[in-house]
């Protein structure tokens, strides 16, 4: 059972790592906008800030205006490999109850930036998915890997300990056989 779960987790991780991050194309009436989420890098330490960028691009020849019913225009969620939301930036926050808008000129982009601090929600070792959300429109997902070096170091350490234990046990068995052989000769 444990082997199945570990195999499933490893397979899921490898699939998501091999998938190219595709941008989401959202249609607004007869116009399109491209939504992308990305981070400042892919591999992080657990106590390191993650910079998240949500980019909305207007590939058309006409301006696009995004309307929001509150001041909550962008958000992000951090999810585990099973898709469970572990943290949402906008949760437990209050937003102004006022209509807001963002105008994006033709062939330009608007980028919203977030800094996810460890004090917001500490990410332990593993793979996480970050969903960047344009509130009321669409979202895009990217992935990050936290503490891979620590995970690899722990794995290598465990292997080294097992090898050392095997060598010690073999040596003791060999020594025990030699001692029992000597006692037989006496």
C-alpha positions in Angstrom: 0.0 0.0 0.0 2.8 2.4 1.0 4.7 1.6 -2.2 1.6 2.4 -4.3 1.1 5.8 -2.6 4.8 6.7 -3.0 4.8 5.6 -6.6 1.6 7.6 -7.3 3.1 10.7 -5.7 6.4 10.3 -7.6 4.5 9.8 -10.9 2.3 12.8 -10.3 5.4 15.0 -9.5 7.2 13.8 -12.6 4.2 14.5 -14.8 3.7 18.0 -13.5 7.4 18.8 -13.7 7.5 17.7 -17.4 4.4 19.7 -18.3 5.1 23.1 -19.9 3.4 25.9 -18.1 0.7 27.1 -20.6 -0.9 30.5 -20.3 -4.7 30.7 -20.1 -6.5 32.6 -22.8 -9.6 34.3 -21.5 -12.2 35.7 -23.8 -13.8 39.0 -22.9 -16.7 39.4 -25.3 -15.1 39.4 -28.7 -11.6 40.2 -27.2 -9.0 37.9 -25.8 -6.5 38.3 -23.0 -3.7 36.0 -22.0 -3.2 35.2 -18.3 0.1 33.7 -17.0 1.4 33.1 -13.5 5.1 32.6 -12.8 7.6 32.8 -9.9 11.0 34.3 -9.6 12.5 30.8 -9.7 11.3 27.1 -9.5 13.3 25.8 -6.5 13.1 27.4 -3.1 14.2 26.8 0.5 11.4 26.5 3.0 12.2 29.8 4.7 12.6 31.7 1.5 10.1 34.3 0.1 8.4 33.3 -3.2 7.8 36.1 -5.6 4.6 35.5 -7.6 3.7 37.4 -10.8 0.3 37.3 -12.4 0.5 38.7 -15.9 -2.5 39.8 -18.0 -1.6 40.5 -21.7 -3.8 42.1 -24.2 -2.7 40.6 -27.6 -5.4 42.5 -29.5 -5.4 45.8 -31.4 -8.0 47.4 -29.0 -7.8 48.3 -25.3 -9.3 45.9 -22.8 -10.8 47.0 -19.5 -11.2 44.6 -16.6 -13.9 45.5 -14.1 -13.9 44.3 -10.5 -16.8 44.6 -8.0 -14.3 45.3 -5.2 -10.7 46.3 -4.7 -9.9 42.6 -4.8 -8.5 42.3 -8.3 -5.8 39.5 -8.0 -5.3 36.6 -5.7 -3.2 33.5 -5.4 -3.6 30.0 -3.9 -1.0 27.5 -2.9 -2.0 23.9 -3.4 -0.5 20.6 -2.6 0.1 17.8 -5.2 -3.4 16.5 -4.6 -5.0 19.9 -5.5 -6.0 20.8 -1.9 -5.8 24.5 -1.2 -3.3 25.1 1.7 -3.2 28.9 1.6 -5.2 31.7 -0.2 -3.8 35.2 0.0 -7.2 36.9 -0.1 -8.7 34.7 2.7 -9.4 36.7 5.9 -8.7 40.0 4.2 -11.1 42.8 3.8 -11.4 44.6 0.4 -13.0 48.0 -0.4 -16.6 47.6 -1.6 -16.0 49.8 -4.7 -16.0 49.1 -8.4 -12.4 49.1 -9.7 -11.0 48.7 -13.2 -7.7 48.0 -15.0 -7.3 49.2 -18.6 -4.8 47.3 -20.6 -3.7 48.9 -23.8 -3.2 46.9 -27.1 -0.1 44.7 -27.2 0.8 45.4 -23.6 0.6 43.7 -20.2 -0.3 44.4 -16.7 1.5 42.5 -13.9 0.4 42.0 -10.4 3.1 41.0 -7.9 2.9 39.2 -4.6 5.5 38.2 -2.2 4.7 35.0 -0.3 6.6 35.1 3.0 7.2 32.1 5.2 5.3 33.9 8.0 2.2 33.8 5.7 2.3 30.1 5.4 5.5 28.0 5.8 6.1 25.6 2.9 7.7 22.4 3.9 9.7 20.2 1.5 7.7 19.1 -1.6 6.1 20.2 -4.8 3.4 23.0 -4.7 1.1 24.5 -7.2 0.5 28.2 -7.3 -2.7 29.3 -8.9 -2.6 33.0 -9.9 -6.2 34.4 -10.1 -7.6 37.4 -11.9 -10.7 37.7 -9.7 -13.9 37.2 -11.7 -12.0 36.3 -14.9 -9.6 33.3 -15.0 -6.5 31.8 -13.5 -3.3 30.1 -14.4 -1.2 27.6 -12.5 2.6 27.1 -12.1 4.6 24.8 -9.8 7.5 25.2 -7.4 9.7 22.8 -5.5 10.6 23.5 -1.9 13.7 22.2 -0.2 14.6 19.7 -2.9 18.2 19.9 -1.8 17.2 19.0 1.7 15.1 16.2 0.5 17.9 14.8 -1.6 20.4 15.3 1.3 18.1 13.4 3.6 17.7 10.6 1.0 21.4 10.4 0.5 22.0 10.4 4.3 19.5 7.6 4.7 21.2 5.6 2.0 24.6 6.2 3.6 23.4 5.2 7.0 21.9 2.0 5.6 25.2 1.2 3.8 27.2 1.8 7.0 24.8 -0.4 9.0 25.0 -3.2 6.5 28.8 -3.0 6.6 28.9 -3.0 10.4 26.5 -5.9 10.6 28.5 -7.9 8.0 31.7 -7.1 9.9 30.2 -8.2 13.2 28.9 -11.4 11.6 32.3 -12.1 10.0 34.0 -11.4 13.3 31.5 -13.6 15.1 32.1 -16.5 12.7 35.9 -16.0 13.1 35.6 -16.0 16.9 33.4 -19.1 16.9 35.8 -20.8 14.6 38.7 -20.0 16.9 36.8 -21.3 19.9 36.2 -24.6 18.1 39.9 -24.9 17.4 40.7 -24.5 21.1 
